[in-house]
């Protein structure tokens, strides 16, 4: 008989759901959960040359890396001006 998950286990979001949430909160990024590597990947879509995608094992670490890329390569607003 397979044991039922503990209530604490059931409350944890699935990594793929976390990736979708991060992508939804951060326009200009495609965020994926690579289940075979147990890592998140984020692709900056507003940059045509470099940098490479960022990756991290934990969502908080990925978010930090994403912010670092945004500081180095500001996302263009719809008006065509750089973000502040």
ABEGO torsion letter per residue (X at the ends): XBBBBBAAAAABBBAAAAAAAAAAABBGBBBBBBAAAGBBBBBBAABABOBBBBBBABAAAAAAAAAAAAAABBBBBAAGBBBX
